[in-house]
């Protein structure tokens, strides 16, 4: 599953983002709680520039250090420096 999100993030266009979102919704329930898969989906949202969906996804998932790193990097890249500082403070 995480490979699908990785491919979508590498393509990074609207079509791949839509595919990744649909794939995330249709995943079996046992995969929807896997932190590796969820962090991979979070990375896809960030890489595709969909920070709104990334933030919603991040708020719903169980946090891990990699997820915090993805969000900090995404907010930095999207020039949301103040939000990156807030997220990094939450990780402490």
Secondary structure, DSSP 8 states (H G I E B T S, - for coil): -HHHHHHHHHH-SHHHHHHHHHHHHHS-TTTTT-HHHHHHHHHHHHHTT-HHHHHHHHHHS---HHHHHHHHHHHHHTT-HHHHHHHHHHH-
